[in-house]
C-alpha cells in the first residue's frame, strides 16, 4: 500500500516531536482532504468516452474515483 504525502510528513514530524501524537484528529482531517483532492483529480483526468486517461493510458478497472483511491491507497486512510 502506498503512503500518502500527508502520512509521510506526519510520521517525519512525529520522529522530531513525539508530542504531536495528540494531533491525530488533524492528521485524519488532512488525510480526508488529500483523499478528496486525489479523487477529484482522477475524475478530471479521465476521458470516459474512450476509457483512457489523459496521458493516453487505458483506464484501470475501477468504476469510480473512490474505488480507484481504495485500490491505490488501501481504502480508509
Secondary structure, DSSP 8 states (H G I E B T S, - for coil): ----HHHHHHHHHHHH-GGGGGGHHHHHHHHHHHHHHHHHHHHHHEETTTTEETTS-B--S-SSHHHHHHHHH-S--
